[in-house]
Amino acid sequence: MYNPVLFSRILTELTLTFHIIYATIGVGVPLMIAIAQWVGIRKNDEHYILLARRWTRGFVITVAVGVVTGTAIGLQLSLLWPNFMNLAGQVISLPLFMETFAFFFEAIFLGIYLYTWDRFNDQKKHFLLLIPVAIGSSASALFITIVNAFMNTPQGFEWKNGVITNIQPLVAMFTPAMPTKVAHVLTTAYMTSAFVLASIAAFHLLKGNRHPYHKKALHLTVKAALIFSLATIVVGDLSGKFLAKYQPEKLAAAEWHFETSTHAPLVLFGTLDEKKEVKNAIKIPSALSILAHNLPSAEVTGLNDIPKEEQPPLYIHYLFDLMVLIGVWLTVMATLYWAGMKKGLAFPLKKPFLWQLVLSGPLAMLAIEIGWYFTEVGRQPWILRGYMKTAEAATKSAHVDTLLVIFSLLYLVLGVASVVVLTKMFRNNPVERELEERALNQGGVSS
């Protein structure tokens, strides 16, 4: 039987799944470009300058696709979730407008930055143009995440008999969820982008291309990935404490914590049987109480204190475990690489370890996707927690299944096209050739 709510959820999930890839790169890569160019300026090293230049070319392609998918999200919010937009649009439209402004701010300076690559004799002056690009990309993420934070802890309005009154846009923006949500989105975007770029460098080294350019690229990106991985762990801990206070039902479902209790254990892995009994899990005594409240004796709310109709799906436990497992593994790999290189050991550049680094990019992106599934599914059945359920927000249109087919084809075309363009762009213009051409051009100028 046709269900518009189900198809609306599937289409929204598909759009977010595809968009998040390009959005994550769009937030994290500008910072990596800035780091590479700054290191190149400080060390007077042409390899790092070229890193920034080549990464920027690829970044432009992802920005173009991200614009299309971002537009699709805005369109689908109005088409698929009209009741939500009618309610939330009155309260939280300010950050939506500011996100658009931030994108245009980024795009303008990105265009100037690209156009003026060979028009500055002083790399420091050219680098200054990149700062607004990095700020704009992160600001876009900040403003759109503020909207998501509002959905989790709505405030800044009064709800009387189905009518919104006393709207306070700034109060709506600075919700309790905002600090941890924004911090988590930014740190994971920076971390994932660093791992994606490290994965590319490791792939070249694995193929036998031992050019110093690729070794420097790998060293820079893995070092950055390690820093942002550690920052993500800190933010993740703060996020757990936020859930315990403001969304206890999500934390309880994620940890299969069924009974409110003190000394609550942290449940890792395992399965649930028909009676909702946890099997084959690793239980760390009192760890959930420590995670939630910093005290082993602290009381953690269980699902028994949450109305059944407001409990999230219990399968989010698997999402949470997989997200954390990937994050820990990536942090360990980055730490091993850094420690090995610092001590002058050979294993970081050996094939077995390089394979792990090649996989780090896809794994980091997978963790990002799973993290968003956990965030959105864990808020169910609410689209606006405490005020509007997902089923109440959806369209009643009979054509959402048609839209699903149309947008699926669009994303297929965009995905294939971006991969083909990026592959040809870099395959037809290898690092060695570009370095030779730049050396000849500089030699001609100096003579």
C-alpha positions, 0 to 999 in steps of 0.5 A: 500500500502506498504510504506518503510518509514512508516514501517521504522519509526514504526520499529525504534519507536518500537525498541526505545520504548523497548530499552529506558526502559533498557537504562534508568535503565542502566544509573540511577541504577548504581548511585543508587547502589553507593548511597546505598553502600555509605550510608551503609558505612557511617552508617555502616548499613548492610541493605544499603549494601545489597540494593546495592548488590541486585540491582546490580544483577538485574542491570546485567540482564537489561544490558544484554538485553540492549546490545541486543537492543542497537545492534539492534538500530545500525543495524537498523540505517544502514539498515533502514536509509542508506542515513542518516548514509552516511551523518551523519556518516561522521560527528558524528561518534566520539561520536558513537565510544566513546559510545561503549568505555564507555560501555566497560569501564562500563562492565569491572568494573561491572564484577570486582565489582560483582566478588569481593563482598566477597573478600574485608574486607573494603567496602570502597575499594570495593566501589571505583570499582563502581565509574567507573561503574556509570561514564561509564553508564552516559558517554554512555548516554552522547555520544549517546545523543550528536548524537541526539543533532546533529540531532536537531541542526547540525553543524561542516560541510559544505554542498555544492551540496549534498557533505559534506566538511570541517568536524569538529568532535568536533564542531559537538559534541558540538552543541547548543542542547547538554547541555540541551539534555544531562542534561535532559536525565541524570536527567530524567534517575536518577529520573526514576530509583529512582522511579522504585526502590521506586515502588518495595520497596513500593510494598513490604510494601503494601503486608505487609512486614514491614522489615526495609530493605524495609522501608530504601529502600523506604526512600532512593529512594524517597529522591533521586527521589525528588532531581532529580525531582527538577533538571528535572524541572530546566532542563525542563525550560532551554529546553523550552528556547532552543526550543524557540531559535533554534526549534521554530516550535517544541515549537509552535506546542507543545503549539498550538501557531499559531500566532507570538505574544507577551504576548503569553499564555501557553496552557494546555490540550484542543482539536483542532477542524477542523478549528484548533481552541483550545477548552476547554484548560487552558490558562495561560496569558503570561506564554509561553513568560516567559517560552521562554524568561523570559519576559511576553512581549517577542515575541514568534514565531508562526506556521504562520511564519513556512513553512507548510511543515516544521511544526511538527504534532500538536498532540505533544501537547498531548505528551507534556502535559502528560509528564509534568503532570506526572512529576509534579505529581511525584514531588508532591508525592515525596515532600509529602512523604519527608515532611510527614516522616520528620514531623513523620506523618503516611500517607506515609506508609499507603496503599493509599499513598503506592499505589501511590508510587507503580505506580510512577515507571511505571508512570516515565517510561511512562513519559520517553517514551512520552518524547522521542516520543515528541523529535523525532516526534517534529523534523519531518519532519526532520531527520537532521534538515535543511538538510535531511528529514525523507523520504529522509533518509529511505531505499527503501527496500521491506522487512522492514515489515518482519524485523518488525515482526522478531524484534517484536518477539525478543523484546517479547522474551527478555521482557518476559525472563527478567521479568521471570528471575528477578522475580525468582531471587528475589522471590527465594532469599528473603531479610530475608533469605539473611540477615540470611545467611550473619549473619551466615557467618559473625558469622562463620568468627568471631568465 
